[in-house]
Amino acid sequence: MNKTILLFALPLIIFSSCKKEVTEVKQVDQAFSALYTIQSGDWKTTDNGFSYSVNFNIPELDNIIYQNGAVLVYLSFNGTSYYEALPQVFDGITYGAIHGNGYVGIDMSALSGNAITPPSQPVSAKIVLIDATKLALHKDINFKDLQQVERAFNIK
């Protein structure tokens, strides 16, 4: 009788100790880039021409990227084939970038504090968003070098 009970109890012990857990893990490793053209009429001033700014709606710039990722902004002037990382000083004008959830702003003002006029030619802006996971994998990247960033994060 003891052998019969043991025989029936053994499968119960074996199969009851097996617990099947399904865990779905999604890892998001993304880097986005977008190219924008800033026309001369796109620049806006609120201080009678002492500074100008332009804003871009970027819905991909979510709270995760805002809190833990990176937002990189580059400008190309007068159709040149290279991009300058912001912040930057170009011909006595300072260019900077700010960002928040869903937007990136680019601003400009004179180093001298004088009133300025915005560029009369189109300016190309390249905005790169990097997810925090991807960013952590590339600690040695020079983020001022757009070509190095594009290679490291496989941006086309």
DRENTORKOL-3810 file (N, C-alpha, C; in nm, 4 decimals):
REM DRENTORKOL-3810
@n.u->0.0824; n.v->-0.1187; n.w->0.0000; ca.u->0.0000; ca.v->0.0000; ca.w->0.0000; c.u->0.0874; c.v->0.1259; c.w->0.0000
@n.u->0.1958; n.v->0.1229; n.w->0.0808; ca.u->0.2863; ca.v->0.2379; ca.w->0.0843; c.u->0.3515; c.v->0.2603; c.w->-0.0518
@n.u->0.3833; n.v->0.1501; n.w->-0.1214; ca.u->0.4433; ca.v->0.1636; ca.w->-0.2532; c.u->0.3437; c.v->0.2232; c.w->-0.3513
@n.u->0.2171; n.v->0.1910; n.w->-0.3408; ca.u->0.1146; ca.v->0.2438; ca.w->-0.4305; c.u->0.0960; c.v->0.3937; c.w->-0.4065
@n.u->0.0922; n.v->0.4348; n.w->-0.2821; ca.u->0.0772; ca.v->0.5767; ca.w->-0.2489; c.u->0.1994; c.v->0.6541; c.w->-0.2995
@n.u->0.3170; n.v->0.5970; n.w->-0.2775; ca.u->0.4395; ca.v->0.6609; ca.w->-0.3251; c.u->0.4394; c.v->0.6707; c.w->-0.4775
@n.u->0.3906; n.v->0.5686; n.w->-0.5441; ca.u->0.3864; ca.v->0.5664; ca.w->-0.6885; c.u->0.2953; c.v->0.6767; c.w->-0.7431
@n.u->0.1811; n.v->0.7002; n.w->-0.6768; ca.u->0.0893; ca.v->0.8057; ca.w->-0.7203; c.u->0.1368; c.v->0.9443; c.w->-0.6748
@n.u->0.2035; n.v->0.9510; n.w->-0.5642; ca.u->0.2483; ca.v->1.0795; ca.w->-0.5092; c.u->0.3698; c.v->1.1341; c.w->-0.5842
@n.u->0.4529; n.v->1.0457; n.w->-0.6346; ca.u->0.5738; ca.v->1.0886; ca.w->-0.7038; c.u->0.5440; c.v->1.1788; c.w->-0.8248
@n.u->0.4531; n.v->1.1420; n.w->-0.9162; ca.u->0.4240; ca.v->1.2329; ca.w->-1.0288; c.u->0.3653; c.v->1.3662; c.w->-0.9815
@n.u->0.2866; n.v->1.3650; n.w->-0.8768; ca.u->0.2298; ca.v->1.4895; ca.w->-0.8246; c.u->0.3400; c.v->1.5821; c.w->-0.7737
@n.u->0.4365; n.v->1.5255; n.w->-0.7053; ca.u->0.5468; ca.v->1.6062; ca.w->-0.6528; c.u->0.6314; c.v->1.6601; c.w->-0.7679
@n.u->0.6595; n.v->1.5756; n.w->-0.8653; ca.u->0.7437; ca.v->1.6170; ca.w->-0.9778; c.u->0.6759; c.v->1.7271; c.w->-1.0589
@n.u->0.5492; n.v->1.7068; n.w->-1.0966; ca.u->0.4807; ca.v->1.8016; ca.w->-1.1843; c.u->0.4324; c.v->1.9254; c.w->-1.1105
@n.u->0.4090; n.v->1.9162; n.w->-0.9827; ca.u->0.3660; ca.v->2.0355; ca.w->-0.9097; c.u->0.4835; c.v->2.1290; c.w->-0.8835
@n.u->0.6045; n.v->2.0786; n.w->-0.8864; ca.u->0.7201; ca.v->2.1656; ca.w->-0.8651; c.u->0.7597; c.v->2.2380; c.w->-0.9935
@n.u->0.7105; n.v->2.1960; n.w->-1.1080; ca.u->0.7390; ca.v->2.2644; ca.w->-1.2340; c.u->0.6415; c.v->2.3791; c.w->-1.2490
@n.u->0.6931; n.v->2.4939; n.w->-1.2597; ca.u->0.6094; ca.v->2.6128; ca.w->-1.2738; c.u->0.6493; c.v->2.6814; c.w->-1.4031
@n.u->0.5528; n.v->2.6973; n.w->-1.4906; ca.u->0.5823; ca.v->2.7582; ca.w->-1.6189; c.u->0.5511; c.v->2.9075; c.w->-1.6103
@n.u->0.6543; n.v->2.9885; n.w->-1.6353; ca.u->0.6365; ca.v->3.1328; ca.w->-1.6369; c.u->0.6753; c.v->3.1839; c.w->-1.7737
@n.u->0.5897; n.v->3.2642; n.w->-1.8297; ca.u->0.6191; ca.v->3.3263; ca.w->-1.9573; c.u->0.6415; c.v->3.4744; c.w->-1.9310
@n.u->0.7594; n.v->3.5188; n.w->-1.9609; ca.u->0.7926; ca.v->3.6602; ca.w->-1.9447; c.u->0.8321; c.v->3.7135; c.w->-2.0803
@n.u->0.7648; n.v->3.8172; n.w->-2.1200; ca.u->0.7972; ca.v->3.8794; ca.w->-2.2477; c.u->0.8830; c.v->4.0016; c.w->-2.2207
@n.u->0.9998; n.v->4.0032; n.w->-2.2783; ca.u->1.0917; ca.v->4.1143; ca.w->-2.2612; c.u->1.1076; c.v->4.1830; c.w->-2.3965
@n.u->1.0786; n.v->4.3115; n.w->-2.3986; ca.u->1.0979; ca.v->4.3888; ca.w->-2.5207; c.u->1.2065; c.v->4.4914; c.w->-2.4946
@n.u->1.3084; n.v->4.4848; n.w->-2.5737; ca.u->1.4177; ca.v->4.5808; ca.w->-2.5618; c.u->1.4085; c.v->4.6757; c.w->-2.6797
@n.u->1.4036; n.v->4.8031; n.w->-2.6510; ca.u->1.3931; ca.v->4.9030; ca.w->-2.7556; c.u->1.5286; c.v->4.9713; c.w->-2.7695
@n.u->1.5961; n.v->4.9415; n.w->-2.8788; ca.u->1.7244; ca.v->5.0052; ca.w->-2.9098; c.u->1.7040; c.v->5.0858; c.w->-3.0361
@n.u->1.6799; n.v->5.2137; n.w->-3.0200; ca.u->1.6482; ca.v->5.2911; ca.w->-3.1385; c.u->1.7238; c.v->5.4222; c.w->-3.1409
@n.u->1.7541; n.v->5.4630; n.w->-3.2600; ca.u->1.8075; ca.v->5.5960; ca.w->-3.2851; c.u->1.7318; c.v->5.6495; c.w->-3.4061
@n.u->1.6797; n.v->5.7679; n.w->-3.3929; ca.u->1.6045; ca.v->5.8307; ca.w->-3.5003; c.u->1.6776; c.v->5.9556; c.w->-3.5447
@n.u->1.6628; n.v->5.9904; n.w->-3.6700; ca.u->1.7114; ca.v->6.1203; ca.w->-3.7154; c.u->1.6119; c.v->6.1749; c.w->-3.8161
@n.u->1.6025; n.v->6.3054; n.w->-3.8184; ca.u->1.5151; ca.v->6.3716; ca.w->-3.9146; c.u->1.5850; c.v->6.4973; c.w->-3.9626
@n.u->1.5625; n.v->6.5292; n.w->-4.0883; ca.u->1.6234; ca.v->6.6462; ca.w->-4.1501; c.u->1.5137; c.v->6.7493; c.w->-4.1745
@n.u->1.5383; n.v->6.8719; n.w->-4.1313; ca.u->1.4422; ca.v->6.9811; ca.w->-4.1469; c.u->1.5103; c.v->7.0956; c.w->-4.2205
@n.u->1.4335; n.v->7.1708; n.w->-4.2960; ca.u->1.4829; ca.v->7.2916; ca.w->-4.3607; c.u->1.4178; c.v->7.4102; c.w->-4.2928
@n.u->1.5008; n.v->7.4999; n.w->-4.2415; ca.u->1.4513; ca.v->7.6210; ca.w->-4.1762; c.u->1.4598; c.v->7.7337; c.w->-4.2789
@n.u->1.3461; n.v->7.7826; n.w->-4.3206; ca.u->1.3416; ca.v->7.8954; ca.w->-4.4138; c.u->1.3607; c.v->8.0248; c.w->-4.3352
@n.u->1.4006; n.v->8.1317; n.w->-4.4021; ca.u->1.4264; ca.v->8.2582; ca.w->-4.3321; c.u->1.3020; c.v->8.3077; c.w->-4.2582
@n.u->1.1840; n.v->8.2848; n.w->-4.3105; ca.u->1.0601; ca.v->8.3282; ca.w->-4.2456; c.u->1.0174; c.v->8.2427; c.w->-4.1274
@n.u->1.0858; n.v->8.1293; n.w->-4.1055; ca.u->1.0508; ca.v->8.0405; ca.w->-3.9935; c.u->1.1039; c.v->8.0913; c.w->-3.8595
@n.u->1.2091; n.v->8.1742; n.w->-3.8632; ca.u->1.2685; ca.v->8.2248; ca.w->-3.7400; c.u->1.1751; c.v->8.3289; c.w->-3.6787
@n.u->1.1464; n.v->8.3188; n.w->-3.5492; ca.u->1.0569; ca.v->8.4105; ca.w->-3.4783; c.u->1.1333; c.v->8.4811; c.w->-3.3669
@n.u->1.0964; n.v->8.6079; n.w->-3.3433; ca.u->1.1580; ca.v->8.6848; ca.w->-3.2355; c.u->1.0499; c.v->8.7339; c.w->-3.1400
@n.u->1.0847; n.v->8.7420; n.w->-3.0137; ca.u->0.9935; ca.v->8.7980; ca.w->-2.9134; c.u->1.0581; c.v->8.9168; c.w->-2.8421
@n.u->1.1775; n.v->8.9564; n.w->-2.8875; ca.u->1.2497; ca.v->9.0651; ca.w->-2.8205; c.u->1.3063; c.v->9.1667; c.w->-2.9204
@n.u->1.2277; n.v->9.1953; n.w->-3.0236; ca.u->1.2642; ca.v->9.2957; ca.w->-3.1249; c.u->1.3948; c.v->9.2659; c.w->-3.1964
@n.u->1.4221; n.v->9.1397; n.w->-3.2235; ca.u->1.5365; ca.v->9.1031; ca.w->-3.3062; c.u->1.6670; c.v->9.0776; c.w->-3.2330
@n.u->1.6656; n.v->9.0736; n.w->-3.1003; ca.u->1.7887; ca.v->9.0421; ca.w->-3.0272; c.u->1.8153; c.v->8.8910; c.w->-3.0250
@n.u->1.7109; n.v->8.8127; n.w->-3.0429; ca.u->1.7255; ca.v->8.6678; ca.w->-3.0553; c.u->1.6109; c.v->8.6153; c.w->-3.1412
@n.u->1.6361; n.v->8.5006; n.w->-3.2008; ca.u->1.5361; ca.v->8.4343; ca.w->-3.2847; c.u->1.5330; c.v->8.2871; c.w->-3.2470
@n.u->1.4188; n.v->8.2244; n.w->-3.2723; ca.u->1.4076; ca.v->8.0803; ca.w->-3.2460; c.u->1.3106; c.v->8.0167; c.w->-3.3450
@n.u->1.3225; n.v->7.8878; n.w->-3.3556; ca.u->1.2317; ca.v->7.8074; ca.w->-3.4362; c.u->1.2075; c.v->7.6782; c.w->-3.3582
@n.u->1.0834; n.v->7.6302; n.w->-3.3594; ca.u->1.0477; ca.v->7.5087; ca.w->-3.2851; c.u->0.9982; c.v->7.4010; c.w->-3.3805
@n.u->1.0306; n.v->7.2778; n.w->-3.3464; ca.u->0.9866; ca.v->7.1611; ca.w->-3.4235; c.u->0.9064; c.v->7.0691; c.w->-3.3326
@n.u->0.7900; n.v->7.0263; n.w->-3.3806; ca.u->0.7146; ca.v->6.9233; ca.w->-3.3104; c.u->0.7764; c.v->6.7891; c.w->-3.3444
@n.u->0.8213; n.v->6.7173; n.w->-3.2419; ca.u->0.8859; ca.v->6.5873; ca.w->-3.2607; c.u->0.8153; c.v->6.4878; c.w->-3.1680
@n.u->0.7083; n.v->6.4252; n.w->-3.2139; ca.u->0.6347; ca.v->6.3344; ca.w->-3.1250; c.u->0.7172; c.v->6.2142; c.w->-3.0787
@n.u->0.8202; n.v->6.1762; n.w->-3.1534; ca.u->0.9049; ca.v->6.0631; ca.w->-3.1127; c.u->0.9890; c.v->6.0952; c.w->-2.9896
@n.u->1.0023; n.v->6.2230; n.w->-2.9572; ca.u->1.0787; ca.v->6.2625; ca.w->-2.8389; c.u->0.9867; c.v->6.2472; c.w->-2.7175
@n.u->0.9839; n.v->6.1255; n.w->-2.6657; ca.u->0.8954; ca.v->6.0945; ca.w->-2.5532; c.u->0.9693; c.v->6.1110; c.w->-2.4207
@n.u->0.9009; n.v->6.0828; n.w->-2.3122; ca.u->0.9587; ca.v->6.1014; ca.w->-2.1788; c.u->1.0792; c.v->6.0105; c.w->-2.1550
@n.u->1.0802; n.v->5.8916; n.w->-2.2149; ca.u->1.1925; ca.v->5.7995; ca.w->-2.1964; c.u->1.3198; c.v->5.8587; c.w->-2.2565
@n.u->1.3101; n.v->5.9099; n.w->-2.3781; ca.u->1.4273; ca.v->5.9729; ca.w->-2.4397; c.u->1.4618; c.v->6.1016; c.w->-2.3657
@n.u->1.3598; n.v->6.1792; n.w->-2.3296; ca.u->1.3837; ca.v->6.3057; ca.w->-2.2600; c.u->1.4585; c.v->6.2843; c.w->-2.1282
@n.u->1.4186; n.v->6.1838; n.w->-2.0508; ca.u->1.4776; ca.v->6.1599; ca.w->-1.9195; c.u->1.6124; c.v->6.0872; c.w->-1.9264
@n.u->1.6264; n.v->5.9924; n.w->-2.0190; ca.u->1.7432; ca.v->5.9045; ca.w->-2.0148; c.u->1.8221; c.v->5.8934; c.w->-2.1447
@n.u->1.7687; n.v->5.9420; n.w->-2.2532; ca.u->1.8363; ca.v->5.9287; ca.w->-2.3823; c.u->1.9144; c.v->6.0536; c.w->-2.4175
@n.u->1.9256; n.v->6.0778; n.w->-2.5462; ca.u->1.9996; ca.v->6.1956; ca.w->-2.5930; c.u->1.9270; c.v->6.2588; c.w->-2.7101
@n.u->1.9342; n.v->6.3906; n.w->-2.7152; ca.u->1.8820; ca.v->6.4678; ca.w->-2.8267; c.u->1.9994; c.v->6.5497; c.w->-2.8801
@n.u->2.0358; n.v->6.5247; n.w->-3.0044; ca.u->2.1491; ca.v->6.5936; ca.w->-3.0663; c.u->2.0966; c.v->6.6772; c.w->-3.1825
@n.u->2.1466; n.v->6.7991; n.w->-3.1946; ca.u->2.1015; ca.v->6.8884; ca.w->-3.3002; c.u->2.2236; c.v->6.9403; c.w->-3.3763
@n.u->2.2160; n.v->6.9345; n.w->-3.5083; ca.u->2.3230; ca.v->6.9794; ca.w->-3.5969; c.u->2.2642; c.v->7.0749; c.w->-3.7001
@n.u->2.3412; n.v->7.1764; n.w->-3.7386; ca.u->2.2981; ca.v->7.2699; ca.w->-3.8424; c.u->2.3970; c.v->7.2704; c.w->-3.9577
@n.u->2.3450; n.v->7.2927; n.w->-4.0775; ca.u->2.4259; ca.v->7.3091; ca.w->-4.1966; c.u->2.3822; c.v->7.4389; c.w->-4.2630
@n.u->2.4765; n.v->7.5283; n.w->-4.2882; ca.u->2.4469; ca.v->7.6598; ca.w->-4.3421; c.u->2.4772; c.v->7.6687; c.w->-4.4907
@n.u->2.3923; n.v->7.7417; n.w->-4.5625; ca.u->2.4138; ca.v->7.7745; ca.w->-4.7033; c.u->2.4447; c.v->7.6532; c.w->-4.7904
@n.u->2.3790; n.v->7.5433; n.w->-4.7655; ca.u->2.3955; ca.v->7.4265; ca.w->-4.8506; c.u->2.5302; c.v->7.3587; c.w->-4.8412
@n.u->2.6040; n.v->7.3811; n.w->-4.7313; ca.u->2.7325; ca.v->7.3125; ca.w->-4.7164; c.u->2.7080; c.v->7.1633; c.w->-4.6980
@n.u->2.8119; n.v->7.0859; n.w->-4.7153; ca.u->2.7973; ca.v->6.9406; ca.w->-4.7054; c.u->2.8310; c.v->6.8875; c.w->-4.5669
@n.u->2.8497; n.v->6.9749; n.w->-4.4692; ca.u->2.8808; ca.v->6.9298; ca.w->-4.3342; c.u->2.7857; c.v->6.9957; c.w->-4.2344
@n.u->2.7731; n.v->6.9335; n.w->-4.1192; ca.u->2.6848; ca.v->6.9814; ca.w->-4.0133; c.u->2.7678; c.v->7.0190; c.w->-3.8912
@n.u->2.7286; n.v->7.1266; n.w->-3.8250; ca.u->2.7925; ca.v->7.1726; ca.w->-3.7022; c.u->2.7030; c.v->7.1329; c.w->-3.5848
@n.u->2.7612; n.v->7.0734; n.w->-3.4815; ca.u->2.6856; ca.v->7.0353; ca.w->-3.3630; c.u->2.6535; c.v->7.1595; c.w->-3.2800
@n.u->2.5347; n.v->7.1633; n.w->-3.2240; ca.u->2.4974; ca.v->7.2733; ca.w->-3.1342; c.u->2.5266; c.v->7.2339; c.w->-2.9911
@n.u->2.5673; n.v->7.3289; n.w->-2.9073; ca.u->2.5781; ca.v->7.4724; ca.w->-2.9328; c.u->2.6995; c.v->7.5033; c.w->-3.0189
@n.u->2.6895; n.v->7.6181; n.w->-3.0884; ca.u->2.7927; ca.v->7.6559; ca.w->-3.1835; c.u->2.7922; c.v->7.8076; c.w->-3.2010
@n.u->2.9067; n.v->7.8637; n.w->-3.2295; ca.u->2.9170; ca.v->8.0049; ca.w->-3.2656; c.u->2.9590; c.v->8.0094; c.w->-3.4116
@n.u->2.8827; n.v->8.0825; n.w->-3.4914; ca.u->2.9088; ca.v->8.0909; ca.w->-3.6346; c.u->2.8959; c.v->8.2370; c.w->-3.6753
@n.u->3.0039; n.v->8.2982; n.w->-3.7211; ca.u->3.0065; ca.v->8.4398; ca.w->-3.7612; c.u->2.9531; c.v->8.5330; c.w->-3.6519
@n.u->2.9915; n.v->8.5090; n.w->-3.5260; ca.u->2.9510; ca.v->8.5959; ca.w->-3.4159; c.u->2.8108; c.v->8.5722; c.w->-3.3639
@n.u->2.7441; n.v->8.4714; n.w->-3.4152; ca.u->2.6074; ca.v->8.4373; ca.w->-3.3720; c.u->2.6136; c.v->8.3045; c.w->-3.2968
@n.u->2.5524; n.v->8.3007; n.w->-3.1795; ca.u->2.5461; ca.v->8.1759; ca.w->-3.1023; c.u->2.4177; c.v->8.1025; c.w->-3.1383
@n.u->2.4318; n.v->7.9730; n.w->-3.1594; ca.u->2.3175; ca.v->7.8866; ca.w->-3.1883; c.u->2.3118; c.v->7.7814; c.w->-3.0775
@n.u->2.1930; n.v->7.7596; n.w->-3.0271; ca.u->2.1746; ca.v->7.6592; ca.w->-2.9233; c.u->2.0471; c.v->7.5814; c.w->-2.9486
@n.u->2.0272; n.v->7.4778; n.w->-2.8698; ca.u->1.9068; ca.v->7.3952; ca.w->-2.8838; c.u->1.8535; c.v->7.3615; c.w->-2.7454
@n.u->1.7224; n.v->7.3592; n.w->-2.7355; ca.u->1.6552; ca.v->7.3126; ca.w->-2.6140; c.u->1.5537; c.v->7.2074; c.w->-2.6568
@n.u->1.5155; n.v->7.1228; n.w->-2.5641; ca.u->1.4163; ca.v->7.0214; ca.w->-2.5989; c.u->1.3347; c.v->6.9836; c.w->-2.4763
@n.u->1.2208; n.v->6.9280; n.w->-2.5034; ca.u->1.1308; ca.v->6.8749; ca.w->-2.4015; c.u->1.0472; c.v->6.7658; c.w->-2.4652
@n.u->0.9513; n.v->6.7142; n.w->-2.3926; ca.u->0.8658; ca.v->6.6097; ca.w->-2.4480; c.u->0.7953; c.v->6.6610; c.w->-2.5731
@n.u->0.8276; n.v->6.6020; n.w->-2.6871; ca.u->0.7576; ca.v->6.6324; ca.w->-2.8104; c.u->0.8077; c.v->6.7511; c.w->-2.8900
@n.u->0.9132; n.v->6.8164; n.w->-2.8479; ca.u->0.9603; ca.v->6.9304; ca.w->-2.9269; c.u->1.1102; c.v->6.9522; c.w->-2.9127
@n.u->1.1661; n.v->7.0198; n.w->-3.0128; ca.u->1.3038; ca.v->7.0684; ca.w->-3.0110; c.u->1.2994; c.v->7.2129; c.w->-3.0593
@n.u->1.3682; n.v->7.3004; n.w->-2.9882; ca.u->1.3776; ca.v->7.4397; ca.w->-3.0282; c.u->1.5221; c.v->7.4758; c.w->-3.0574
@n.u->1.5423; n.v->7.5570; n.w->-3.1590; ca.u->1.6750; ca.v->7.6076; ca.w->-3.1938; c.u->1.6690; c.v->7.7592; c.w->-3.1800
@n.u->1.7686; n.v->7.8157; n.w->-3.1123; ca.u->1.7691; ca.v->7.9609; ca.w->-3.0939; c.u->1.9015; c.v->8.0198; c.w->-3.1399
@n.u->1.8990; n.v->8.1491; n.w->-3.1639; ca.u->2.0192; ca.v->8.2199; ca.w->-3.2072; c.u->2.0169; c.v->8.3611; c.w->-3.1501
@n.u->2.1378; n.v->8.4112; n.w->-3.1196; ca.u->2.1539; ca.v->8.5495; ca.w->-3.0727; c.u->2.2989; c.v->8.5904; c.w->-3.0972
@n.u->2.3228; n.v->8.7218; n.w->-3.0935; ca.u->2.4577; ca.v->8.7729; ca.w->-3.1190; c.u->2.5413; c.v->8.7644; c.w->-2.9925
@n.u->2.6680; n.v->8.7298; n.w->-3.0088; ca.u->2.7610; ca.v->8.7316; ca.w->-2.8959; c.u->2.7719; c.v->8.8715; c.w->-2.8359
@n.u->2.7606; n.v->8.9723; n.w->-2.9208; ca.u->2.7750; ca.v->9.1115; ca.w->-2.8768; c.u->2.6526; c.v->9.1622; c.w->-2.8008
@n.u->2.5407; n.v->9.0908; n.w->-2.8104; ca.u->2.4170; ca.v->9.1369; ca.w->-2.7468; c.u->2.3369; c.v->9.2305; c.w->-2.8349
@n.u->2.3845; n.v->9.2597; n.w->-2.9542; ca.u->2.3140; ca.v->9.3481; ca.w->-3.0476; c.u->2.2001; c.v->9.2746; c.w->-3.1162
@n.u->2.1122; n.v->9.3512; n.w->-3.1774; ca.u->2.0047; ca.v->9.2942; ca.w->-3.2580; c.u->2.0662; c.v->9.2267; c.w->-3.3804
@n.u->2.0003; n.v->9.1238; n.w->-3.4283; ca.u->2.0490; ca.v->9.0473; ca.w->-3.5432; c.u->1.9367; c.v->9.0272; c.w->-3.6435
@n.u->1.9717; n.v->8.9777; n.w->-3.7588; ca.u->1.8715; ca.v->8.9333; ca.w->-3.8555; c.u->1.8919; c.v->8.7834; c.w->-3.8754
@n.u->1.7847; n.v->8.7101; n.w->-3.8934; ca.u->1.8003; ca.v->8.5655; ca.w->-3.9143; c.u->1.8635; c.v->8.5368; c.w->-4.0498
@n.u->1.9163; n.v->8.4170; n.w->-4.0683; ca.u->1.9768; ca.v->8.3823; ca.w->-4.1973; c.u->1.8766; c.v->8.4035; c.w->-4.3114
@n.u->1.9236; n.v->8.4603; n.w->-4.4197; ca.u->1.8360; ca.v->8.4840; ca.w->-4.5344; c.u->1.8266; c.v->8.3603; c.w->-4.6242
@n.u->1.9195; n.v->8.2685; n.w->-4.6078; ca.u->1.9192; ca.v->8.1444; ca.w->-4.6859; c.u->1.8640; c.v->8.0311; c.w->-4.5994
@n.u->1.8119; n.v->7.9257; n.w->-4.6612; ca.u->1.7655; ca.v->7.8111; ca.w->-4.5825; c.u->1.8796; c.v->7.7485; c.w->-4.5017
@n.u->1.8472; n.v->7.7010; n.w->-4.3832; ca.u->1.9409; ca.v->7.6317; ca.w->-4.2955; c.u->1.8873; c.v->7.4901; c.w->-4.2765
@n.u->1.9728; n.v->7.3911; n.w->-4.2921; ca.u->1.9324; ca.v->7.2516; ca.w->-4.2686; c.u->1.9598; c.v->7.2157; c.w->-4.1230
@n.u->1.8617; n.v->7.1544; n.w->-4.0596; ca.u->1.8765; ca.v->7.1080; ca.w->-3.9218; c.u->1.8584; c.v->6.9571; c.w->-3.9198
@n.u->1.9529; n.v->6.8883; n.w->-3.8595; ca.u->1.9418; ca.v->6.7435; ca.w->-3.8419; c.u->1.9260; c.v->6.7190; c.w->-3.6930
@n.u->1.8165; n.v->6.6529; n.w->-3.6567; ca.u->1.7871; ca.v->6.6237; ca.w->-3.5161; c.u->1.7945; c.v->6.4727; c.w->-3.4980
@n.u->1.8761; n.v->6.4308; n.w->-3.4018; ca.u->1.8983; ca.v->6.2884; ca.w->-3.3754; c.u->1.8481; c.v->6.2571; c.w->-3.2339
@n.u->1.7626; n.v->6.1559; n.w->-3.2232; ca.u->1.7133; ca.v->6.1082; ca.w->-3.0943; c.u->1.7718; c.v->5.9701; c.w->-3.0707
@n.u->1.8306; n.v->5.9507; n.w->-2.9536; ca.u->1.8929; ca.v->5.8222; ca.w->-2.9219; c.u->1.8312; c.v->5.7674; c.w->-2.7948
@n.u->1.7817; n.v->5.6450; n.w->-2.8036; ca.u->1.7260; ca.v->5.5762; ca.w->-2.6875; c.u->1.8363; c.v->5.5510; c.w->-2.5855
@n.u->1.8023; n.v->5.5505; n.w->-2.4594; ca.u->1.9012; ca.v->5.5369; ca.w->-2.3522; c.u->1.9793; c.v->5.4060; c.w->-2.3602
@n.u->1.9142; n.v->5.2977; n.w->-2.4009; ca.u->1.9835; ca.v->5.1692; ca.w->-2.4086; c.u->2.0936; c.v->5.1756; c.w->-2.5128
@n.u->2.0635; n.v->5.2321; n.w->-2.6280; ca.u->2.1643; ca.v->5.2473; ca.w->-2.7322; c.u->2.2762; c.v->5.3401; c.w->-2.6861
@n.u->2.2383; n.v->5.4470; n.w->-2.6179; ca.u->2.3348; ca.v->5.5456; ca.w->-2.5713; c.u->2.4362; c.v->5.4832; c.w->-2.4762
@n.u->2.3898; n.v->5.3953; n.w->-2.3885; ca.u->2.4780; ca.v->5.3320; ca.w->-2.2906; c.u->2.5816; c.v->5.2409; c.w->-2.3564
@n.u->2.5514; n.v->5.1922; n.w->-2.4748; ca.u->2.6434; ca.v->5.1023; ca.w->-2.5441; c.u->2.7589; c.v->5.1755; c.w->-2.6133
@n.u->2.7478; n.v->5.3066; n.w->-2.6264; ca.u->2.8459; ca.v->5.3843; ca.w->-2.7032; c.u->2.8964; c.v->5.5028; c.w->-2.6213
@n.u->2.9655; n.v->5.4759; n.w->-2.5143; ca.u->3.0117; ca.v->5.5814; ca.w->-2.4242; c.u->3.1280; c.v->5.6613; c.w->-2.4815
@n.u->3.1950; n.v->5.6089; n.w->-2.5831; ca.u->3.3146; ca.v->5.6739; ca.w->-2.6352; c.u->3.2903; c.v->5.7541; c.w->-2.7631
@n.u->3.1661; n.v->5.7809; n.w->-2.7963; ca.u->3.1323; ca.v->5.8529; ca.w->-2.9190; c.u->3.1534; c.v->6.0032; c.w->-2.9006
@n.u->3.2081; n.v->6.0669; n.w->-3.0019; ca.u->3.2183; ca.v->6.2126; ca.w->-3.0054; c.u->3.0888; c.v->6.2647; c.w->-3.0677
@n.u->2.9960; n.v->6.3126; n.w->-2.9840; ca.u->2.8646; ca.v->6.3537; ca.w->-3.0317; c.u->2.8679; c.v->6.4829; c.w->-3.1132
@n.u->2.9815; n.v->6.5501; n.w->-3.1168; ca.u->2.9951; ca.v->6.6687; ca.w->-3.2019; c.u->3.0250; c.v->6.6298; c.w->-3.3467
@n.u->3.0595; n.v->6.5050; n.w->-3.3698; ca.u->3.0919; ca.v->6.4551; ca.w->-3.5034; c.u->2.9721; c.v->6.3753; c.w->-3.5568
@n.u->2.8923; n.v->6.4389; n.w->-3.6435; ca.u->2.7709; ca.v->6.3757; ca.w->-3.6944; c.u->2.7999; c.v->6.2440; c.w->-3.7654
@n.u->2.9056; n.v->6.2370; n.w->-3.8443; ca.u->2.9374; ca.v->6.1130; ca.w->-3.9158; c.u->2.9678; c.v->5.9993; c.w->-3.8190
@n.u->3.0366; n.v->6.0286; n.w->-3.7099; ca.u->3.0662; ca.v->5.9256; ca.w->-3.6106; c.u->2.9367; c.v->5.8788; c.w->-3.5419
@n.u->2.8471; n.v->5.9706; n.w->-3.5126; ca.u->2.7180; ca.v->5.9356; ca.w->-3.4520; c.u->2.6379; c.v->5.8490; c.w->-3.5477
@n.u->2.6320; n.v->5.8874; n.w->-3.6744; ca.u->2.5557; ca.v->5.8103; ca.w->-3.7728; c.u->2.6109; c.v->5.6690; c.w->-3.7871
@n.u->2.7415; n.v->5.6537; n.w->-3.7890; ca.u->2.8017; ca.v->5.5190; ca.w->-3.7984; c.u->2.7725; c.v->5.4368; c.w->-3.6746
@n.u->2.7898; n.v->5.4951; n.w->-3.5577; ca.u->2.7732; ca.v->5.4211; ca.w->-3.4326; c.u->2.6300; c.v->5.3735; c.w->-3.4122
@n.u->2.5325; n.v->5.4555; n.w->-3.4542; ca.u->2.3939; ca.v->5.4221; ca.w->-3.4286; c.u->2.3198; c.v->5.3776; c.w->-3.5543
@n.u->2.3952; n.v->5.3520; n.w->-3.6610; ca.u->2.3400; ca.v->5.3015; ca.w->-3.7870; c.u->2.2267; c.v->5.3903; c.w->-3.8384
@n.u->2.2534; n.v->5.5199; n.w->-3.8431; ca.u->2.1555; ca.v->5.6168; ca.w->-3.8920; c.u->2.1836; c.v->5.6423; c.w->-4.0385
@n.u->2.0818; n.v->5.6328; n.w->-4.1162; ca.u->2.0942; ca.v->5.6556; ca.w->-4.2624; c.u->2.0613; c.v->5.7988; c.w->-4.2951
END
